[in-house]
Amino acid sequence: MTGSNDVIGNLLADIQQPTAFGQRVGAAHGEQRDSGELSQQYPASLVCAAWSWLLYKYSGEEQVCAAFVTPDLPDNVRPLIAHFQQRDRLVSEWIAEVGASCDPLPESAILADETLHALFSSVLIVGEIVSLPVAVQKVVQKVALIVEVQNDRLILTAPDGQLDNRQLQCIARHLTRLLDGLMAQRWERLAQIRLSSLVAPLPNRALTSALHDELLARLTQAARQDRVAIRFQERVISYRELLQRVALIQGMLATQGITAGQRVGLHLSRQPDTVAALLACLFSQVTFVPLEPDFPGERLQAIQQEAALAAVLQDGYTGGSLTFGCPLLNLCDLPHAERAPSASVQLAQTGGPETAAYMMFTSGSTGKPKGVVIGQRALQTFIHASVERLALTDNANWLLITTLAFDISMLEVFAPLWVGGVLHLTTHEEYKDPQAVAAYLQDRQEINVLQATPAFWRMMFKAGWQGKSDLVALCGGEALDLRLAQRLVSRCKTLWNCYGPTEATIWSQMAQIDGAVLENQHTVALGNTLAGYQHLVIDDDRHPLAEGMVGELCILGDALSSGYWQRDDLTQDRFIQQEESGQRMYRTGDKVRLLGDDRYQYLGRFDDQVKLRGFRIELGEIEAQLKRIEQVQDAAVKLQGEGDDAVLVGYVEYKPDSEMTKLALRKQLHQFLPAYMVPGRIVTLDKLPKTGSGKVDRKRLTDV
């Protein structure tokens, strides 16, 4: 059960324990309601029900409590306890149940208890606080939030510095609207109660041309200006040379009979022809599927089979290292630039904006990776929005340090080329080494944009990096902590906090963080939605929530994925229709509080998905692979620790007489799972703890 100490303690901001009786605020002008008639019909239960419902929505918990005082028993402070597990009840029945639950407590027990504020941090008073006995007033005033329902008006009081005027007005507005609405909805189900307004339709941002048309026009313009496109080691590749390589790879695909709509795997190292291969696929309307060379062969072969790849492109680094059940095309077979025949890029005449640009395989809870399909219109929407938000120009020099198997790499590749800037490539050995990246930034002073996960930024600082005054720093993939944000703000030109799942095409929010934003903050909020996107917070019944309330973050807009490759069941579960507006939206599974002004406080997950060093991991996939091992009876995985100390821990119950070692177990996992998904620690248990329903009790798993 969540007491209001937890609820108000996290409501709208990080709130400390009360210090002094402070600010009072009434219902906002125009929001004041005549609750006198309602109070006569439901003297206490109506206001108790309304307040408990708000606590439920503010906390996201299905059982809440608060303190409660009424004029008929002014000497008695009572607990208000409400349950929300069964939301199919009628509102009228629920109101009566809430009122019946408010049993008086012994006066001596309450008045003698100087720790009342530790039990409750909100108290609901039907009447005026000044009408209560002085002894009760002194106890009540220690509570963080006092709510007085005074016949026809509402007064909220909070200690100085704990809740600002806007936050109090927000709570007052919610409560007054509920006091109006509950009676009107008394014959509806509890699940139908809502406060938020209808979802506004997205503004029409019609794209004037298709992605491949617009991108080719931009690259061609840069080529005419004889601009540099890529720098790799000592090599300098112009836009003209890049387009020549794109045309040659297009010819290779055409010779193989690969046409628009088919899928091609990119099993390539980090070198300029890899970028050319991405562009060749886009211009040919062929869907590219990144195959990270460092991933286990068994996993890559499973992806090839799942995606039904028409071919796999390889190069001198990856060629011959792995066999696939489809034709292998080696870029080393292309002629060198100086011997290459003249060729020009050809745009596919078939396909369209909904043709898949790429398919990114992410961790799947069923035990195998799932393919997220991103269309060309979605990618184009994102590129437009992100370039506009960052105000990128042809002066952009962007260092690519992300694996192509991580979708945020698409921003690093396409954004600088989109504006005629320079894409800097690191080698296979450099891109994973924070010290090497720091040295690269020192050697290449022209680099002015870098995107990395919080974990990588922290490792760069540990490696001795001192920052770069002209660097635009993007941070995303996992929660940005306050301390890291402060360091980046003080040592870079600008810092952008980025949020977004693969299913919404890379980032859906990009918020610039500066010193003023960080002042008096305890966490770094998400927010600042990109053009073409929209965000909504919904409850368990999929209804929109109002400011201050906790629910699941959903994303709407033109940049949403078309769904999961050949997984209609999962697509229908995660991509749903918004009830009021009819718009399609993606359920992220992220638990957030809506702060207002397009800001969101991240609170965790509603499922077993975790983020580790920016990588999205379904714990169920690791558990499924553990259970595939013959000697394993049962297994569970948990992410323990935070930040740089975070580690995956595998809890294993072996079959009787098994002599398998931890080393042998991890070796088997490495055959299918990427290194970042293999548990760093293995704990052997005689029996995994189970709940009454027979599921693994994760809360009881031993901390290591």
C-alpha positions as CSV (number, residue, x, y, z in Angstrom):
1,M,0.0,0.0,0.0
2,T,1.2,3.5,-0.8
3,G,0.6,6.1,1.8
4,S,0.2,9.7,0.7
5,N,3.7,10.2,2.2
6,D,5.0,8.5,-0.9
7,V,2.5,10.1,-3.2
8,I,2.9,13.8,-2.2
9,G,6.6,13.2,-1.6
10,N,7.0,12.7,-5.3
11,L,4.1,14.8,-6.6
12,L,5.1,17.0,-9.5
13,A,8.6,17.6,-8.0
14,D,11.0,16.1,-5.6
15,I,9.5,17.2,-2.3
16,Q,11.3,17.1,1.1
17,Q,9.8,16.7,4.5
18,P,7.8,19.7,5.7
19,T,9.6,22.4,7.6
20,A,6.9,25.0,8.4
21,F,3.3,25.8,7.9
22,G,3.3,27.8,4.7
23,Q,1.6,28.6,1.4
24,R,-2.2,28.5,1.1
25,V,-4.0,28.5,-2.2
26,G,-7.7,28.4,-3.2
27,A,-9.3,26.9,-6.2
28,A,-8.2,28.7,-9.4
29,H,-10.6,31.4,-10.7
30,G,-13.1,29.8,-12.9
31,E,-12.5,26.4,-11.4
32,Q,-14.3,27.0,-8.2
33,R,-17.3,24.7,-7.8
34,D,-20.3,24.8,-5.6
35,S,-19.9,21.5,-3.7
36,G,-22.4,22.3,-1.0
37,E,-25.2,20.3,-2.6
38,L,-22.9,17.4,-3.2
39,S,-21.6,17.5,0.4
40,Q,-25.1,17.3,1.7
41,Q,-25.7,14.1,-0.3
42,Y,-22.3,12.6,0.5
43,P,-21.1,14.6,3.5
44,A,-17.7,12.9,3.7
45,S,-17.6,10.0,1.3
46,L,-17.7,12.1,-1.8
47,V,-14.6,14.2,-0.9
48,C,-12.8,11.2,0.4
49,A,-13.4,9.3,-2.8
50,A,-12.3,12.3,-4.9
51,W,-9.1,12.8,-2.9
52,S,-8.2,9.0,-2.9
53,W,-8.7,8.8,-6.6
54,L,-6.3,11.7,-7.1
55,L,-3.7,10.0,-4.9
56,Y,-4.2,6.8,-7.0
57,K,-3.5,8.7,-10.2
58,Y,-0.6,10.7,-8.7
59,S,1.1,7.6,-7.4
60,G,0.1,4.9,-9.9
61,E,-0.5,2.5,-7.0
62,E,-3.7,0.6,-6.6
63,Q,-4.0,1.1,-2.8
64,V,-3.5,4.5,-1.2
65,C,-4.1,6.1,2.2
66,A,-4.3,9.6,3.7
67,A,-5.4,11.2,7.0
68,F,-9.0,12.4,7.3
69,V,-10.8,14.8,9.7
70,T,-14.5,15.8,9.8
71,P,-16.4,18.3,11.9
72,D,-18.6,15.6,13.5
73,L,-15.5,14.1,15.0
74,P,-13.0,17.0,15.2
75,D,-10.8,15.4,17.8
76,N,-10.2,12.3,15.7
77,V,-7.8,11.9,12.8
78,R,-8.8,8.9,10.8
79,P,-7.0,6.9,8.0
80,L,-8.6,7.1,4.6
81,I,-7.8,3.9,2.8
82,A,-8.9,3.2,-0.8
83,H,-8.4,0.2,-3.2
84,F,-8.5,0.4,-6.9
85,Q,-7.8,-3.1,-8.0
86,Q,-11.5,-3.6,-9.1
87,R,-12.3,-0.8,-11.4
88,D,-15.5,-2.3,-12.9
89,R,-17.5,-1.2,-9.8
90,L,-20.1,1.6,-10.2
91,V,-18.8,5.0,-9.0
92,S,-21.7,5.3,-6.6
93,E,-20.8,2.0,-5.0
94,W,-17.2,2.9,-4.7
95,I,-17.9,6.3,-3.1
96,A,-20.0,4.5,-0.4
97,E,-17.2,2.0,0.2
98,V,-14.6,4.7,0.6
99,G,-16.8,6.5,3.2
100,A,-17.4,3.3,5.1
101,S,-13.7,2.6,5.3
102,C,-12.9,5.8,7.3
103,D,-13.1,4.3,10.9
104,P,-12.1,6.6,13.7
105,L,-8.7,6.0,15.5
106,P,-8.3,6.6,19.3
107,E,-7.7,10.2,19.9
108,S,-4.8,9.5,22.3
109,A,-3.0,7.3,19.8
110,I,-3.1,10.1,17.2
111,L,-2.4,13.1,19.3
112,A,0.4,11.5,21.1
113,D,2.0,10.4,17.9
114,E,4.5,13.0,16.9
115,T,5.4,11.0,13.7
116,L,2.0,11.5,12.0
117,H,3.8,13.2,9.1
118,A,5.8,10.0,8.5
119,L,2.6,8.0,8.2
120,F,0.6,10.5,6.1
121,S,1.8,13.5,4.1
122,S,-1.7,14.7,3.2
123,V,-4.7,15.3,5.4
124,L,-8.2,15.9,4.1
125,I,-10.4,18.1,6.2
126,V,-14.1,18.5,5.5
127,G,-14.5,21.9,7.1
128,E,-12.0,24.5,8.2
129,I,-8.8,23.7,10.1
130,V,-9.4,26.6,12.5
131,S,-12.6,24.8,13.7
132,L,-10.5,21.9,14.9
133,P,-9.2,21.6,18.5
134,V,-5.8,23.3,18.9
135,A,-4.1,20.0,19.8
136,V,-5.4,18.5,16.5
137,Q,-4.4,21.6,14.5
138,K,-0.8,21.3,15.8
139,V,-0.6,17.6,14.7
140,V,-2.2,18.2,11.4
141,Q,0.0,21.1,10.5
142,K,3.1,18.8,10.5
143,V,1.7,17.0,7.4
144,A,3.1,18.0,4.0
145,L,-0.3,18.9,2.4
146,I,-3.5,20.0,4.0
147,V,-6.7,19.9,1.9
148,E,-9.7,21.8,3.3
149,V,-13.1,21.4,1.7
150,Q,-15.1,24.4,3.0
151,N,-18.6,24.0,1.7
152,D,-18.3,25.9,-1.5
153,R,-14.5,26.4,-1.8
154,L,-11.3,24.5,-1.5
155,I,-8.1,25.5,0.3
156,L,-4.8,23.7,-0.1
157,T,-1.9,24.5,2.3
158,A,1.7,23.3,1.9
159,P,5.0,24.1,3.7
160,D,7.1,26.9,2.3
161,G,9.2,25.7,-0.6
162,Q,7.6,22.3,-0.9
163,L,4.9,22.8,-3.6
164,D,4.8,26.0,-5.6
165,N,1.6,28.0,-6.5
166,R,1.2,26.3,-9.9
167,Q,1.4,22.8,-8.4
168,L,-1.1,23.7,-5.7
169,Q,-3.4,25.2,-8.3
170,C,-3.1,22.1,-10.4
171,I,-4.2,19.8,-7.4
172,A,-7.0,22.2,-6.6
173,R,-8.2,22.2,-10.2
174,H,-8.2,18.4,-10.3
175,L,-10.1,18.1,-7.0
176,T,-12.8,20.7,-7.9
177,R,-13.4,19.1,-11.3
178,L,-13.8,15.7,-9.6
179,L,-16.3,17.0,-7.1
180,D,-18.3,18.2,-10.1
181,G,-17.8,15.1,-12.2
182,L,-18.2,12.2,-9.8
183,M,-21.9,12.8,-9.3
184,A,-22.4,13.1,-13.0
185,Q,-20.6,9.8,-13.5
186,R,-22.1,8.0,-10.5
187,W,-23.7,5.3,-12.7
188,E,-20.6,4.7,-14.8
189,R,-17.8,2.3,-13.9
190,L,-14.8,3.5,-11.8
191,A,-12.5,2.8,-14.8
192,Q,-14.3,5.5,-16.8
193,I,-13.4,8.4,-14.5
194,R,-11.1,10.8,-16.2
195,L,-9.8,14.4,-16.0
196,S,-7.8,15.1,-19.1
197,S,-9.1,16.7,-22.2
198,L,-9.3,15.1,-25.6
199,V,-6.1,14.5,-27.5
200,A,-5.4,17.3,-30.0
201,P,-4.8,16.1,-33.6
202,L,-1.2,16.5,-34.8
203,P,-0.7,19.5,-37.1
204,N,-0.3,18.5,-40.8
205,R,3.4,18.4,-41.7
206,A,3.1,17.2,-45.2
207,L,6.5,16.3,-46.7
208,T,7.0,17.9,-50.1
209,S,9.1,15.0,-51.5
210,A,10.0,11.4,-50.8
211,L,13.0,10.6,-48.6
212,H,15.2,9.2,-51.4
213,D,14.4,12.2,-53.6
214,E,15.2,14.8,-51.0
215,L,18.3,13.1,-49.7
216,L,19.8,12.6,-53.2
217,A,19.1,16.3,-54.0
218,R,21.0,17.3,-50.8
219,L,23.9,15.0,-51.5
220,T,24.1,16.1,-55.1
221,Q,24.2,19.8,-54.1
222,A,27.1,19.1,-51.6
223,A,28.9,17.2,-54.4
224,R,28.6,20.2,-56.7
225,Q,30.2,22.3,-54.0
226,D,33.0,19.8,-53.8
227,R,32.4,19.3,-50.1
228,V,34.0,16.6,-47.9
229,A,31.5,13.9,-46.9
230,I,33.5,11.4,-44.8
231,R,36.8,11.3,-42.9
232,F,38.2,7.9,-42.0
233,Q,41.7,7.6,-40.6
234,E,43.8,9.4,-43.3
235,R,41.2,9.0,-46.0
236,V,39.0,11.9,-47.2
237,I,36.0,11.0,-49.2
238,S,34.1,13.8,-51.1
239,Y,30.3,13.8,-51.7
240,R,31.1,13.1,-55.4
241,E,33.1,10.0,-54.5
242,L,30.5,8.9,-52.0
243,L,27.8,9.0,-54.6
244,Q,30.0,7.1,-57.0
245,R,30.3,4.3,-54.5
246,V,26.6,4.4,-53.9
247,A,25.9,3.9,-57.6
248,L,28.4,0.9,-57.7
249,I,26.7,-0.8,-54.8
250,Q,23.3,-0.2,-56.4
251,G,24.6,-1.9,-59.5
252,M,25.7,-4.9,-57.4
253,L,22.3,-5.2,-55.8
254,A,20.6,-4.9,-59.2
255,T,22.9,-7.6,-60.7
256,Q,21.8,-9.9,-57.9
257,G,18.1,-9.2,-58.9
258,I,17.4,-7.4,-55.6
259,T,14.5,-4.9,-56.0
260,A,12.4,-2.5,-54.0
261,G,10.8,-3.9,-50.9
262,Q,13.3,-6.8,-50.4
263,R,15.6,-7.0,-47.4
264,V,19.4,-7.0,-47.4
265,G,21.7,-7.6,-44.4
266,L,24.6,-5.3,-43.7
267,H,27.4,-7.4,-42.2
268,L,30.0,-4.7,-42.5
269,S,32.9,-3.1,-40.6
270,R,33.2,0.6,-39.9
271,Q,34.4,2.1,-43.1
272,P,33.2,4.5,-45.8
273,D,31.6,1.9,-48.0
274,T,29.3,1.0,-45.1
275,V,27.8,4.4,-45.3
276,A,27.5,4.1,-49.1
277,A,25.7,0.8,-48.6
278,L,23.1,2.4,-46.4
279,L,22.5,5.1,-49.0
280,A,22.4,2.6,-51.8
281,C,19.7,0.6,-50.1
282,L,17.6,3.8,-49.4
283,F,17.8,5.0,-53.0
284,S,16.9,1.5,-54.3
285,Q,14.0,1.3,-51.8
286,V,15.7,-1.8,-50.4
287,T,15.3,-2.4,-46.6
288,F,18.6,-2.7,-44.9
289,V,19.1,-4.9,-41.7
290,P,22.2,-4.1,-39.7
291,L,24.2,-7.3,-38.6
292,E,26.7,-6.3,-36.0
293,P,30.0,-8.2,-36.7
294,D,30.6,-8.5,-32.9
295,F,27.4,-10.4,-32.3
296,P,27.4,-14.2,-32.1
297,G,27.1,-16.0,-35.4
298,E,24.1,-18.0,-34.2
299,R,22.2,-14.8,-33.4
300,L,23.1,-13.2,-36.8
301,Q,22.0,-16.4,-38.6
302,A,18.7,-16.4,-36.7
303,I,18.1,-12.8,-37.7
304,Q,18.9,-13.6,-41.4
305,Q,16.3,-16.4,-41.3
306,E,13.7,-14.4,-39.4
307,A,14.1,-11.4,-41.8
308,A,14.2,-13.6,-45.0
309,L,17.2,-11.6,-46.3
310,A,17.6,-11.6,-50.1
311,A,21.4,-11.1,-49.6
312,V,24.0,-10.1,-47.1
313,L,26.7,-7.5,-47.9
314,Q,30.1,-8.2,-46.4
315,D,33.6,-6.6,-46.7
316,G,37.2,-7.5,-46.2
317,Y,36.8,-7.5,-42.4
318,T,33.6,-9.7,-42.2
319,G,33.9,-11.7,-45.5
320,G,34.3,-15.4,-44.9
321,S,33.7,-15.1,-41.1
322,L,30.2,-16.4,-41.3
323,T,27.9,-18.3,-43.6
324,F,24.3,-17.3,-44.2
325,G,21.4,-19.1,-46.0
326,C,21.4,-16.4,-48.8
327,P,23.7,-14.9,-51.4
328,L,26.8,-13.1,-50.0
329,L,27.9,-10.0,-51.8
330,N,31.4,-8.7,-50.9
331,L,32.1,-5.0,-51.3
332,C,35.7,-5.8,-51.9
333,D,34.7,-7.1,-55.3
334,L,33.8,-3.5,-56.3
335,P,36.5,-1.7,-58.3
336,H,38.7,0.9,-56.6
337,A,37.6,4.5,-57.0
338,E,40.4,5.3,-59.5
339,R,39.5,2.3,-61.7
340,A,35.7,2.4,-61.3
341,P,33.6,3.2,-64.4
342,S,31.5,6.3,-64.2
343,A,28.1,5.6,-62.7
344,S,25.2,7.6,-61.3
345,V,22.7,7.0,-58.6
346,Q,19.4,5.5,-59.7
347,L,16.2,6.1,-57.8
348,A,13.8,3.2,-57.6
349,Q,10.6,3.9,-59.4
350,T,8.6,1.4,-57.3
351,G,8.0,1.5,-53.6
352,G,6.9,4.6,-51.7
353,P,7.1,6.6,-48.4
354,E,5.8,3.6,-46.5
355,T,8.4,1.3,-47.8
356,A,10.6,0.1,-45.0
357,A,13.9,2.0,-44.8
358,Y,15.4,-0.4,-42.3
359,M,14.6,-3.2,-39.8
360,M,16.3,-3.0,-36.4
361,F,16.4,-6.2,-34.3
362,T,16.1,-5.6,-30.6
363,S,15.9,-7.8,-27.6
364,G,12.8,-9.9,-27.4
365,S,11.1,-11.3,-24.3
366,T,10.2,-14.5,-26.0
367,G,13.8,-15.6,-26.2
368,K,14.7,-14.3,-29.7
369,P,15.2,-10.8,-31.1
370,K,12.3,-9.0,-32.7
371,G,12.5,-6.9,-35.8
372,V,11.2,-3.3,-35.7
373,V,10.3,-2.0,-39.1
374,I,10.9,1.7,-39.8
375,G,9.4,3.2,-42.9
376,Q,11.0,5.9,-45.1
377,R,8.4,8.5,-44.2
378,A,9.1,7.8,-40.5
379,L,12.9,8.3,-41.0
380,Q,12.4,11.4,-43.0
381,T,10.1,12.9,-40.4
382,F,12.7,12.3,-37.7
383,I,15.6,13.6,-39.8
384,H,13.7,16.8,-40.5
385,A,12.7,17.3,-36.8
386,S,16.1,16.5,-35.3
387,V,18.1,18.7,-37.8
388,E,15.7,21.5,-37.1
389,R,15.9,21.1,-33.4
390,L,19.8,21.0,-33.4
391,A,19.9,23.8,-35.9
392,L,22.6,21.9,-37.9
393,T,24.4,23.5,-40.8
394,D,27.0,22.4,-43.3
395,N,29.6,23.2,-40.6
396,A,28.5,20.0,-38.7
397,N,31.4,17.6,-38.1
398,W,29.8,14.6,-36.4
399,L,31.8,11.7,-34.9
400,L,30.1,8.3,-35.4
401,I,30.8,6.1,-32.3
402,T,27.6,4.0,-32.2
403,T,27.2,0.5,-33.7
404,L,24.8,0.4,-36.6
405,A,22.9,-2.3,-34.6
406,F,21.8,0.5,-32.2
407,D,19.2,2.7,-34.0
408,I,20.6,6.0,-32.7
409,S,23.5,5.5,-35.1
410,M,21.1,6.4,-37.9
411,L,21.0,10.0,-36.6
412,E,24.8,10.1,-36.5
413,V,25.0,8.9,-40.1
414,F,22.2,10.8,-41.8
415,A,22.1,14.2,-40.0
416,P,25.6,15.5,-41.0
417,L,25.1,14.2,-44.6
418,W,21.6,15.8,-44.7
419,V,23.1,19.3,-44.2
420,G,26.3,18.8,-46.3
421,G,28.5,18.4,-43.2
422,V,31.3,15.9,-42.5
423,L,30.8,12.4,-41.0
424,H,33.9,11.2,-39.1
425,L,34.3,7.4,-38.7
426,T,36.2,5.7,-36.0
427,T,37.8,2.3,-36.5
428,H,36.3,-0.9,-35.1
429,E,38.8,-0.8,-32.2
430,E,38.3,2.9,-31.5
431,Y,34.5,3.4,-31.3
432,K,34.1,1.2,-28.1
433,D,37.1,2.8,-26.3
434,P,36.3,6.0,-24.4
435,Q,40.0,6.9,-24.1
436,A,40.5,6.5,-27.9
437,V,37.4,8.6,-28.6
438,A,38.6,11.3,-26.2
439,A,42.0,11.3,-28.0
440,Y,40.2,11.5,-31.3
441,L,38.4,14.6,-30.2
442,Q,41.6,16.1,-29.2
443,D,43.3,15.3,-32.5
444,R,40.4,16.4,-34.7
445,Q,39.5,19.8,-33.3
446,E,36.9,20.4,-36.1
447,I,34.5,17.8,-34.6
448,N,31.7,19.6,-33.0
449,V,28.9,17.1,-32.5
450,L,29.0,13.8,-30.5
451,Q,26.2,11.5,-29.4
452,A,26.7,8.9,-26.7
453,T,24.9,7.1,-23.8
454,P,25.3,8.4,-20.2
455,A,27.6,5.4,-19.5
456,F,29.9,6.3,-22.3
457,W,30.1,10.0,-21.3
458,R,31.0,9.0,-17.8
459,M,33.7,6.7,-19.0
460,M,35.1,9.5,-21.2
461,F,35.4,11.7,-18.1
462,K,37.1,8.8,-16.2
463,A,39.5,8.5,-19.1
464,G,40.6,12.1,-18.5
465,W,38.5,13.9,-21.1
466,Q,38.2,17.6,-20.1
467,G,35.3,18.6,-22.4
468,K,35.2,20.7,-25.5
469,S,33.9,24.2,-25.5
470,D,32.4,24.0,-29.1
471,L,30.9,20.5,-28.8
472,V,27.2,19.9,-29.1
473,A,26.7,16.9,-26.8
474,L,23.7,14.5,-27.2
475,C,22.9,12.1,-24.4
476,G,20.4,9.3,-24.6
477,G,19.7,5.6,-24.4
478,E,19.2,5.6,-20.6
479,A,18.4,8.1,-17.8
480,L,20.6,11.2,-17.6
481,D,21.6,11.8,-14.0
482,L,21.9,15.3,-12.6
483,R,25.7,15.1,-11.8
484,L,26.6,14.0,-15.4
485,A,24.3,16.7,-16.8
486,Q,26.0,19.4,-14.7
487,R,29.5,18.2,-15.9
488,L,28.5,18.2,-19.6
489,V,26.7,21.6,-19.4
490,S,29.8,23.1,-17.9
491,R,32.3,21.6,-20.4
492,C,30.4,21.6,-23.7
493,K,28.7,24.2,-25.9
494,T,25.2,22.7,-25.5
495,L,23.7,19.5,-24.0
496,W,20.7,17.7,-25.4
497,N,18.8,15.1,-23.3
498,C,17.3,12.7,-25.8
499,Y,14.5,10.2,-25.3
500,G,12.8,7.7,-27.6
501,P,12.3,4.0,-28.4
502,T,13.3,2.2,-31.6
503,E,9.6,1.9,-32.4
504,A,9.3,5.7,-32.7
505,T,12.3,6.1,-34.9
506,I,15.3,7.0,-32.7
507,W,14.3,10.0,-30.6
508,S,10.9,11.5,-30.0
509,Q,12.1,14.2,-27.5
510,M,15.2,16.3,-27.5
511,A,15.5,18.9,-24.7
512,Q,18.3,21.4,-24.4
513,I,19.7,21.3,-20.8
514,D,21.4,24.4,-19.4
515,G,22.4,25.6,-15.9
516,A,19.2,27.4,-15.3
517,V,17.2,24.2,-16.0
518,L,19.3,22.3,-13.5
519,E,19.0,24.8,-10.7
520,N,16.9,23.4,-7.8
521,Q,16.3,20.2,-9.6
522,H,16.8,16.7,-8.2
523,T,16.4,14.8,-11.5
524,V,16.7,15.7,-15.2
525,A,13.2,15.6,-16.8
526,L,12.4,14.3,-20.2
527,G,10.6,16.5,-22.6
528,N,10.5,18.9,-25.5
529,T,8.8,16.8,-28.2
530,L,10.1,16.9,-31.7
531,A,8.0,18.2,-34.6
532,G,5.8,15.4,-36.0
533,Y,5.5,13.6,-32.7
534,Q,3.1,13.8,-29.8
535,H,3.2,12.3,-26.3
536,L,0.4,11.1,-24.1
537,V,0.4,9.5,-20.6
538,I,-2.3,6.9,-20.1
539,D,-3.7,4.9,-17.2
540,D,-4.3,1.1,-16.9
541,D,-7.6,1.6,-18.7
542,R,-5.8,3.5,-21.6
543,H,-7.4,6.8,-20.8
544,P,-5.3,10.1,-21.0
545,L,-4.0,11.4,-17.7
546,A,-3.7,14.9,-16.4
547,E,-0.7,16.8,-15.1
548,G,0.9,15.3,-12.0
549,M,-0.4,11.8,-12.7
550,V,1.5,8.6,-13.2
551,G,1.0,6.3,-16.1
552,E,2.5,4.8,-19.3
553,L,4.1,7.1,-21.8
554,C,2.7,6.7,-25.3
555,I,3.9,8.2,-28.6
556,L,1.9,9.3,-31.6
557,G,2.9,10.8,-34.9
558,D,4.2,10.1,-38.4
559,A,7.5,8.6,-37.2
560,L,6.0,5.5,-35.6
561,S,7.1,2.1,-36.8
562,S,4.7,0.0,-38.9
563,G,5.1,-2.7,-36.3
564,Y,7.1,-5.8,-35.5
565,W,8.2,-8.0,-38.4
566,Q,5.9,-11.0,-38.7
567,R,4.7,-10.5,-35.1
568,D,1.1,-9.4,-35.4
569,D,0.2,-10.3,-31.9
570,L,3.0,-8.1,-30.4
571,T,2.2,-5.3,-32.9
572,Q,-1.5,-5.2,-31.8
573,D,-0.5,-5.2,-28.2
574,R,2.0,-2.3,-28.4
575,F,0.6,-0.2,-31.2
576,I,-3.0,0.7,-30.3
577,Q,-5.6,3.2,-31.3
578,Q,-6.2,6.2,-29.0
579,E,-9.8,6.0,-28.0
580,E,-10.9,9.6,-28.2
581,S,-8.9,10.8,-31.3
582,G,-8.6,7.5,-33.2
583,Q,-4.9,8.2,-33.7
584,R,-2.4,5.3,-33.7
585,M,0.0,5.3,-30.8
586,Y,2.8,3.2,-29.4
587,R,2.8,2.1,-25.8
588,T,6.4,2.5,-24.6
589,G,6.1,0.6,-21.3
590,D,7.9,3.5,-19.6
591,K,6.4,4.7,-16.3
592,V,6.3,8.5,-16.1
593,R,4.7,11.4,-14.3
594,L,3.3,14.2,-16.5
595,L,4.9,17.4,-15.2
596,G,3.3,19.8,-17.5
597,D,4.9,22.1,-20.1
598,D,5.8,19.0,-22.2
599,R,8.0,17.6,-19.4
600,Y,8.0,14.1,-18.0
601,Q,9.6,12.5,-14.9
602,Y,10.9,9.0,-15.7
603,L,9.9,6.5,-12.9
604,G,10.9,3.1,-14.4
605,R,9.3,0.4,-16.4
606,F,6.0,-1.5,-16.3
607,D,7.7,-4.7,-17.5
608,D,11.0,-6.5,-17.2
609,Q,12.8,-4.5,-19.9
610,V,16.0,-2.8,-18.7
611,K,18.6,-0.4,-20.1
612,L,22.3,-1.2,-19.6
613,R,24.9,1.2,-21.0
614,G,22.2,2.4,-23.5
615,F,21.3,-1.1,-24.7
616,R,17.7,-2.1,-24.4
617,I,17.5,-5.6,-22.9
618,E,14.5,-7.9,-22.3
619,L,15.4,-10.0,-19.3
620,G,13.0,-12.6,-20.6
621,E,15.3,-13.2,-23.6
622,I,18.3,-13.9,-21.3
623,E,16.2,-16.2,-19.1
624,A,15.0,-18.1,-22.1
625,Q,18.6,-18.7,-23.3
626,L,19.6,-19.9,-19.8
627,K,16.7,-22.3,-19.8
628,R,17.8,-23.7,-23.1
629,I,20.9,-25.0,-21.5
630,E,20.4,-28.7,-20.7
631,Q,21.8,-28.6,-17.1
632,V,19.6,-25.7,-16.1
633,Q,16.3,-26.4,-14.3
634,D,15.2,-22.8,-13.9
635,A,16.6,-19.3,-14.1
636,A,15.9,-15.6,-13.6
637,V,17.9,-12.4,-14.4
638,K,17.9,-9.1,-12.6
639,L,19.7,-5.8,-13.2
640,Q,21.4,-4.7,-10.0
641,G,23.1,-1.4,-9.2
642,E,22.9,1.9,-11.1
643,G,25.0,3.9,-13.5
644,D,28.5,2.5,-14.0
645,D,27.9,0.0,-11.2
646,A,24.9,-1.6,-12.9
647,V,25.4,-5.3,-13.7
648,L,23.2,-8.2,-15.0
649,V,22.9,-11.0,-12.4
650,G,21.8,-14.4,-13.4
651,Y,20.1,-16.6,-10.8
652,V,20.4,-20.3,-11.8
653,E,18.8,-23.4,-10.4
654,Y,20.6,-26.4,-11.8
655,K,19.2,-29.9,-12.4
656,P,20.2,-32.5,-9.8
657,D,23.7,-33.8,-10.2
658,S,24.7,-31.0,-12.6
659,E,28.4,-30.1,-12.4
660,M,28.3,-27.2,-14.8
661,T,30.6,-24.3,-13.9
662,K,29.7,-20.6,-14.1
663,L,32.4,-20.2,-16.8
664,A,30.9,-23.0,-18.9
665,L,27.4,-21.5,-18.5
666,R,28.5,-18.0,-19.6
667,K,30.4,-19.6,-22.5
668,Q,27.2,-21.2,-23.8
669,L,25.3,-17.9,-23.5
670,H,28.0,-16.2,-25.6
671,Q,27.1,-18.5,-28.4
672,F,23.8,-16.7,-29.0
673,L,23.7,-13.5,-26.8
674,P,25.7,-10.3,-27.5
675,A,28.3,-9.6,-24.8
676,Y,26.3,-6.8,-23.3
677,M,23.4,-9.3,-22.6
678,V,25.5,-12.0,-20.9
679,P,25.1,-11.7,-17.1
680,G,28.3,-10.4,-15.4
681,R,27.5,-12.4,-12.3
682,I,26.0,-15.9,-11.9
683,V,24.4,-16.9,-8.6
684,T,23.6,-20.5,-7.9
685,L,20.4,-21.2,-5.9
686,D,18.9,-24.5,-4.7
687,K,15.5,-23.1,-5.5
688,L,14.3,-19.9,-7.1
689,P,11.9,-18.0,-4.8
690,K,8.3,-18.2,-6.1
691,T,5.1,-16.2,-5.5
692,G,1.9,-17.9,-4.6
693,S,1.0,-18.1,-8.3
694,G,4.2,-20.0,-9.1
695,K,6.0,-17.1,-10.7
696,V,9.6,-16.1,-9.8
697,D,9.5,-13.6,-7.0
698,R,12.0,-11.1,-8.2
699,K,11.8,-9.0,-5.0
700,R,13.2,-11.9,-3.0
701,L,16.2,-12.6,-5.3
702,T,19.3,-12.1,-3.3
703,D,21.2,-8.9,-3.8
704,V,24.9,-9.5,-4.7
